[in-house]
Amino acid sequence: MDFKDIGQKIKQLRLENGLTQEELANRCELTKGFISQIERQKTSPSIQTLYAILEVLGSSFGEFFGDDQEELAVFTPEDFYEKTDEALQHTIRWIVPNAQKFEMEPIIIEIAPGGASFSDKPHSGEEFGYVLAGSVTLKVGNRRAVCNAGDSFYYTSNKPHVLENHTRETCVVLWVSTPPMF
């Protein structure tokens, strides 16, 4: 951010907070004229004054001077990583590269007839799945549920859990874990 943009950004934050220049000035123990000069880039606030203004506006130095672009990532099949486990008869596609650095990790798992996912031990977190094709048996602790194409499932990961395919067709599941575990 260019320092001459400070005034414009303060004005934007003030308006987003529904404050007039006078209301902002009163809350910061400043004058309306001084706020007006800052917003019109006629003067610059001291660090201490800027801190007070940002505090009133619900912002911090990091947010204020950081890149305000929201992170957006798009991945194509060329970005995916795929691994097949012959013993368990499944293929996993990691559809978000390096997802371990994020809050959640989505995968697509294809389980052949008679196959299964890894049997996961209890851990902290939550998991969500959506059956894209076929049918799969979800086992969480002592409970079992059959999920068909179009069904979704959700559970906390504090019990052993596994997906098993007891059918004659391959099942495909979009599976999301938080925190990343796959």
Backbone bond lengths (Angstrom), bond angles and torsions (degrees), N, CA, C in turn:
res aa  C-N    CA-C-N  psi(-1)  N-CA   C-N-CA  omega(-1)  CA-C   N-CA-C  phi
1 M - - - 1.452 - - 1.521 108.36 -
2 D 1.300 115.42 134.50 1.452 122.27 175.78 1.529 107.82 -78.86
3 F 1.310 116.79 140.56 1.466 119.97 -176.73 1.526 112.58 -60.17
4 K 1.313 117.58 -26.49 1.462 118.25 178.18 1.530 111.99 -72.53
5 D 1.329 117.53 -11.49 1.458 121.60 177.38 1.527 112.45 -85.43
6 I 1.332 117.85 -7.94 1.462 121.40 -177.33 1.526 111.13 -57.61
7 G 1.305 116.89 -47.46 1.458 120.81 -179.20 1.523 112.41 -60.17
8 Q 1.318 115.04 -44.31 1.468 119.97 -179.88 1.527 110.72 -63.69
9 K 1.327 116.67 -39.76 1.459 120.19 -178.78 1.536 110.65 -70.87
10 I 1.325 117.12 -37.56 1.472 119.87 176.05 1.525 109.68 -62.06
11 K 1.321 116.78 -43.47 1.465 120.38 178.69 1.528 110.54 -60.59
12 Q 1.329 116.45 -43.74 1.462 120.74 179.49 1.531 110.85 -60.91
13 L 1.332 117.37 -46.19 1.469 120.90 178.29 1.519 111.42 -63.40
14 R 1.333 116.40 -40.53 1.465 120.64 179.22 1.517 110.37 -60.38
15 L 1.330 116.62 -45.89 1.460 120.77 -179.31 1.532 111.22 -67.38
16 E 1.347 117.15 -38.25 1.466 120.53 176.97 1.522 111.32 -62.28
17 N 1.338 116.35 -29.63 1.463 121.34 178.61 1.525 112.39 -88.55
18 G 1.328 117.03 0.59 1.454 121.14 177.29 1.518 113.95 68.15
19 L 1.328 116.93 31.87 1.469 120.94 -178.70 1.518 110.94 -107.18
20 T 1.306 115.69 145.79 1.455 120.80 170.39 1.519 107.77 -83.34
21 Q 1.323 116.63 167.39 1.469 119.62 175.76 1.524 109.99 -59.87
22 E 1.318 116.19 -39.87 1.461 120.43 -179.32 1.532 111.97 -64.83
23 E 1.348 117.02 -41.76 1.466 119.72 178.66 1.519 111.49 -64.36
24 L 1.339 116.71 -42.02 1.466 120.20 177.66 1.524 110.01 -63.57
25 A 1.309 116.45 -44.59 1.467 120.80 -179.75 1.524 110.80 -60.43
26 N 1.327 117.89 -45.10 1.463 121.13 -179.97 1.528 111.76 -61.42
27 R 1.318 115.99 -42.81 1.469 119.46 -178.98 1.528 112.27 -68.22
28 C 1.324 117.03 -25.67 1.467 121.11 -179.98 1.530 112.49 -98.72
29 E 1.342 116.12 0.73 1.463 121.82 -175.70 1.525 111.55 57.73
30 L 1.351 114.21 46.20 1.460 122.66 177.42 1.522 107.91 -124.50
31 T 1.312 116.92 177.51 1.466 119.53 176.48 1.523 109.89 -96.47
32 K 1.332 114.91 154.63 1.460 120.88 176.68 1.525 110.07 -60.03
33 G 1.317 116.37 -39.80 1.470 121.41 179.72 1.523 112.26 -60.96
34 F 1.344 116.38 -39.34 1.459 120.21 179.72 1.531 110.29 -66.41
35 I 1.339 117.49 -42.48 1.471 121.54 177.13 1.528 109.24 -61.28
36 S 1.317 117.02 -42.99 1.459 121.99 178.66 1.531 110.91 -60.12
37 Q 1.328 116.69 -43.12 1.471 120.31 179.44 1.532 111.49 -65.04
38 I 1.324 116.52 -38.68 1.472 119.92 178.01 1.527 109.46 -63.77
39 E 1.332 116.13 -47.60 1.456 120.14 -177.57 1.522 112.20 -64.96
40 R 1.324 117.77 -31.85 1.468 120.99 178.72 1.525 111.82 -89.54
41 Q 1.320 115.87 5.93 1.459 123.52 177.15 1.528 112.71 61.18
42 K 1.335 114.64 35.45 1.467 120.79 176.45 1.522 110.82 -90.51
43 T 1.346 115.84 -19.65 1.460 121.49 177.26 1.528 108.24 -150.55
44 S 1.312 115.36 162.14 1.466 120.48 178.29 1.518 109.32 -115.39
45 P 1.331 117.41 140.08 1.466 119.45 178.50 1.536 110.23 -77.35
46 S 1.322 116.15 153.08 1.459 119.83 172.46 1.529 107.75 -68.19
47 I 1.307 116.70 166.78 1.466 120.95 177.57 1.526 110.00 -57.96
48 Q 1.327 116.36 -44.34 1.466 121.30 -178.77 1.532 110.92 -63.20
49 T 1.319 117.13 -42.49 1.466 120.99 178.69 1.524 110.87 -67.52
50 L 1.332 117.09 -42.25 1.454 120.30 178.05 1.528 110.27 -61.56
51 Y 1.328 116.91 -40.82 1.468 121.22 177.39 1.533 110.00 -58.66
52 A 1.333 116.75 -45.18 1.470 120.75 -179.53 1.531 111.01 -63.82
53 I 1.317 116.63 -41.96 1.465 120.81 179.58 1.536 110.28 -63.73
54 L 1.322 115.75 -46.64 1.467 119.74 -179.34 1.517 111.81 -63.75
55 E 1.326 116.52 -36.64 1.461 120.48 178.15 1.529 110.39 -61.63
56 V 1.315 116.53 -44.75 1.465 121.00 178.61 1.534 110.69 -64.59
57 L 1.331 116.39 -34.69 1.462 120.96 -177.84 1.531 112.72 -86.21
58 G 1.336 116.96 3.50 1.467 120.77 176.62 1.513 113.94 71.81
59 S 1.316 116.25 32.18 1.458 120.70 -179.18 1.527 109.48 -126.33
60 S 1.313 115.87 174.81 1.459 121.94 177.18 1.527 108.12 -132.05
61 F 1.332 115.92 170.41 1.461 119.27 177.93 1.531 109.97 -60.03
62 G 1.346 116.56 -42.78 1.462 120.60 -178.80 1.514 112.38 -60.25
63 E 1.330 116.48 -45.96 1.468 120.19 179.30 1.522 110.78 -68.33
64 F 1.323 116.08 -40.88 1.457 121.14 -175.09 1.530 111.83 -66.83
65 F 1.331 116.36 -43.31 1.459 119.74 -176.58 1.524 112.79 -95.42
66 G 1.340 117.01 -6.98 1.460 120.75 179.74 1.508 111.62 -75.76
67 D 1.304 114.61 171.43 1.456 121.45 176.91 1.518 107.85 -71.98
68 D 1.306 117.74 117.91 1.459 120.64 -176.39 1.526 112.69 -84.64
69 Q 1.317 116.53 8.06 1.460 119.33 175.93 1.519 109.27 -75.47
70 E 1.316 116.76 129.96 1.457 120.02 175.11 1.518 107.97 -71.87
71 E 1.350 114.76 141.75 1.451 118.99 179.64 1.519 109.32 -71.52
72 L 1.306 115.15 130.66 1.448 121.11 178.15 1.517 106.43 -134.61
73 A 1.293 116.64 126.41 1.454 120.54 179.79 1.513 109.23 -129.02
74 V 1.305 115.46 132.89 1.451 121.64 177.14 1.525 106.93 -121.76
75 F 1.318 115.97 130.88 1.451 120.65 -179.29 1.515 109.00 -121.24
76 T 1.307 115.69 142.05 1.460 121.92 178.57 1.529 108.63 -109.99
77 P 1.326 117.16 166.40 1.468 118.98 -179.70 1.539 114.21 -53.00
78 E 1.317 117.50 -26.60 1.465 119.95 177.92 1.529 111.73 -66.10
79 D 1.350 116.93 -21.85 1.465 121.78 179.84 1.529 112.84 -85.90
80 F 1.323 117.08 -15.53 1.459 121.06 -174.36 1.526 110.78 -72.13
81 Y 1.319 115.05 151.49 1.458 121.58 173.87 1.518 106.76 -113.67
82 E 1.320 116.76 134.70 1.460 120.71 -176.05 1.519 110.33 -124.81
83 K 1.338 115.44 140.65 1.460 121.21 178.34 1.529 108.79 -141.67
84 T 1.318 115.19 133.45 1.467 121.18 179.12 1.521 109.12 -108.11
85 D 1.320 115.75 136.15 1.463 122.31 174.85 1.524 106.41 -111.79
86 E 1.341 115.68 104.45 1.471 120.69 -176.83 1.526 111.58 -63.48
87 A 1.341 117.69 -39.54 1.467 121.17 -176.89 1.530 111.40 -63.99
88 L 1.339 116.69 -43.06 1.466 120.48 -178.92 1.534 112.12 -90.00
89 Q 1.326 117.13 -6.30 1.462 123.51 177.38 1.530 112.42 59.37
90 H 1.327 115.12 48.88 1.467 118.57 175.92 1.528 110.31 -140.42
91 T 1.317 113.83 158.84 1.459 121.81 174.31 1.522 107.33 -126.19
92 I 1.325 115.69 131.32 1.465 120.93 177.93 1.526 108.39 -111.65
93 R 1.338 115.55 133.83 1.469 121.75 172.13 1.517 107.70 -114.60
94 W 1.326 115.84 117.63 1.463 121.07 173.68 1.514 105.68 -81.89
95 I 1.315 116.48 113.70 1.472 120.93 -171.14 1.517 113.34 -96.65
96 V 1.345 117.08 -2.21 1.460 122.39 172.24 1.526 106.42 -128.87
97 P 1.340 117.38 106.17 1.461 119.59 -179.08 1.530 111.91 -58.05
98 N 1.323 116.14 140.85 1.470 122.81 177.62 1.520 112.80 54.53
99 A 1.320 117.55 39.15 1.464 121.48 -177.29 1.524 112.35 -65.57
100 Q 1.330 118.17 -14.59 1.457 120.75 -179.25 1.522 111.69 -59.16
101 K 1.316 117.41 -23.50 1.468 120.09 -179.86 1.532 112.46 -84.32
102 F 1.332 116.99 -4.85 1.457 121.56 -179.85 1.524 111.07 -102.31
103 E 1.314 117.31 -179.02 1.456 123.25 -179.15 1.525 112.52 -79.44
104 M 1.329 116.82 -26.12 1.460 119.37 -178.68 1.520 109.31 -138.84
105 E 1.325 114.85 161.01 1.464 120.54 -178.09 1.523 109.53 -132.72
106 P 1.332 117.27 109.00 1.460 119.63 177.28 1.531 110.80 -91.87
107 I 1.316 115.42 141.87 1.461 121.74 173.85 1.514 107.96 -135.77
108 I 1.311 115.33 164.73 1.458 121.41 166.94 1.515 105.04 -118.14
109 I 1.328 115.91 124.45 1.458 121.14 179.10 1.516 108.73 -115.37
110 E 1.338 115.12 129.79 1.459 122.10 174.13 1.516 106.15 -108.29
111 I 1.330 116.44 122.70 1.457 121.54 -178.43 1.528 108.56 -115.01
112 A 1.326 115.24 120.93 1.467 121.13 -179.89 1.537 109.82 -71.11
113 P 1.330 117.34 161.78 1.470 119.94 176.44 1.536 110.08 -53.81
114 G 1.337 115.75 130.63 1.460 121.35 -178.35 1.514 114.49 81.95
115 G 1.314 117.48 -1.26 1.460 121.66 -177.90 1.517 112.76 -93.04
116 A 1.325 115.09 178.44 1.469 120.79 -178.67 1.529 109.85 -154.58
117 S 1.314 115.34 163.09 1.460 120.60 170.44 1.524 107.79 -79.35
118 F 1.315 116.91 178.24 1.460 119.57 171.05 1.519 107.35 -63.37
119 S 1.300 117.32 144.34 1.463 120.90 173.56 1.520 106.43 -83.41
120 D 1.318 115.78 112.56 1.463 121.33 -173.73 1.525 110.92 -92.59
121 K 1.305 115.54 134.52 1.468 121.20 176.22 1.528 109.12 -76.98
122 P 1.328 117.91 161.75 1.466 120.20 177.56 1.537 110.91 -57.92
123 H 1.300 115.39 140.91 1.470 122.00 177.09 1.519 107.92 -155.55
124 S 1.309 116.26 168.28 1.466 118.86 177.63 1.524 108.29 -74.07
125 G 1.298 115.97 151.80 1.453 119.95 176.09 1.514 113.39 124.95
126 E 1.321 113.90 -171.96 1.449 123.08 -178.33 1.518 108.29 -139.80
127 E 1.334 115.72 155.37 1.451 119.75 178.42 1.524 109.70 -138.08
128 F 1.312 113.72 146.96 1.456 122.42 -179.01 1.517 107.67 -133.74
129 G 1.318 117.24 143.22 1.457 120.61 175.30 1.510 111.37 -141.43
130 Y 1.310 114.41 153.80 1.456 121.90 175.69 1.526 106.79 -134.89
131 V 1.330 117.05 122.03 1.456 121.66 -177.57 1.526 108.59 -81.00
132 L 1.322 114.99 114.17 1.460 121.09 -178.74 1.529 111.82 -84.03
133 A 1.335 116.54 -34.61 1.466 120.62 -179.12 1.520 109.45 -153.69
134 G 1.323 115.68 148.69 1.452 120.78 176.28 1.514 113.05 77.65
135 S 1.325 114.31 -154.61 1.455 121.86 -176.83 1.522 107.95 -142.66
136 V 1.315 116.94 142.08 1.460 121.66 -177.60 1.527 109.04 -138.55
137 T 1.329 116.10 147.54 1.456 120.77 174.74 1.521 108.17 -100.72
138 L 1.316 115.97 122.51 1.462 122.66 177.73 1.517 107.88 -97.26
139 K 1.314 116.44 126.34 1.462 121.53 176.22 1.525 107.82 -117.24
140 V 1.336 115.77 121.24 1.463 122.71 176.85 1.522 106.33 -128.30
141 G 1.340 116.13 112.11 1.463 119.43 -174.72 1.518 108.93 61.04
142 N 1.323 117.29 -127.66 1.468 122.13 179.40 1.531 113.20 -92.77
143 R 1.316 117.02 0.68 1.473 120.42 -177.02 1.519 110.96 -96.26
144 R 1.320 114.85 148.58 1.462 122.59 177.63 1.520 109.11 -130.70
145 A 1.304 115.86 145.63 1.462 120.93 174.70 1.518 108.60 -147.35
146 V 1.316 116.06 136.91 1.457 121.22 175.11 1.526 107.20 -92.49
147 C 1.313 115.43 128.89 1.458 121.68 179.58 1.519 108.57 -119.17
148 N 1.319 115.30 126.13 1.465 121.59 -178.73 1.523 110.33 -103.65
149 A 1.324 115.50 168.16 1.465 120.59 178.25 1.528 109.69 -49.61
150 G 1.308 116.20 130.40 1.458 121.92 -178.44 1.512 113.57 94.13
151 D 1.336 118.06 -12.25 1.468 121.82 176.94 1.522 109.85 -86.47
152 S 1.318 115.69 153.66 1.463 120.44 173.59 1.523 108.34 -124.90
153 F 1.330 115.45 161.44 1.462 120.40 176.85 1.515 109.17 -139.73
154 Y 1.326 114.73 156.69 1.460 121.71 -178.99 1.516 107.56 -151.20
155 Y 1.331 117.63 138.09 1.463 121.17 176.65 1.522 109.98 -159.85
156 T 1.334 115.18 157.16 1.457 119.57 170.16 1.524 106.15 -81.30
157 S 1.316 116.40 148.29 1.460 122.08 -170.62 1.523 113.47 -90.65
158 N 1.330 117.56 24.35 1.465 120.86 -173.62 1.530 113.69 -86.57
159 K 1.346 117.48 9.46 1.461 122.55 175.97 1.532 107.72 -133.00
160 P 1.339 118.27 157.68 1.468 118.98 175.74 1.536 109.71 -57.26
161 H 1.329 116.93 143.37 1.457 119.54 -177.87 1.532 110.56 -148.87
162 V 1.326 114.42 150.23 1.456 121.58 -177.51 1.528 109.01 -159.52
163 L 1.328 116.21 153.64 1.463 122.65 170.82 1.523 107.29 -109.30
164 E 1.330 117.35 135.17 1.462 122.01 179.28 1.521 109.30 -130.71
165 N 1.320 115.49 143.00 1.458 120.57 177.95 1.525 108.48 -108.66
166 H 1.328 116.89 106.67 1.460 122.96 -179.97 1.531 111.68 -100.55
167 T 1.330 116.92 14.59 1.469 120.51 -177.53 1.522 110.27 -104.24
168 R 1.324 115.42 -176.44 1.467 121.21 179.58 1.521 112.67 -100.15
169 E 1.326 117.11 7.54 1.469 119.69 178.69 1.524 109.92 -128.41
170 T 1.296 115.39 154.01 1.467 120.88 178.85 1.515 109.61 -65.75
171 C 1.318 116.66 137.73 1.466 120.10 174.28 1.527 108.27 -108.48
172 V 1.326 114.94 149.63 1.461 121.65 -178.76 1.517 107.38 -128.99
173 V 1.353 115.94 127.65 1.462 121.25 -175.93 1.520 109.67 -130.71
174 L 1.321 116.48 131.53 1.460 122.24 166.42 1.514 105.01 -84.84
175 W 1.324 117.74 121.10 1.470 122.42 -172.34 1.515 107.80 -128.10
176 V 1.324 116.68 128.62 1.456 122.06 -177.54 1.527 109.19 -123.23
177 S 1.308 115.43 128.79 1.464 121.62 -179.93 1.518 110.00 -118.77
178 T 1.318 116.02 139.10 1.454 120.41 173.06 1.525 108.10 -135.94
179 P 1.298 119.32 125.74 1.461 127.04 -5.39 1.531 110.94 -69.40
180 P 1.335 117.77 168.88 1.462 120.66 -179.53 1.534 111.81 -54.23
181 M 1.336 115.40 132.87 1.466 120.07 -176.81 1.523 112.87 -133.87
182 F 1.319 119.21 -20.17 1.469 121.20 -169.72 1.522 111.97 -74.04
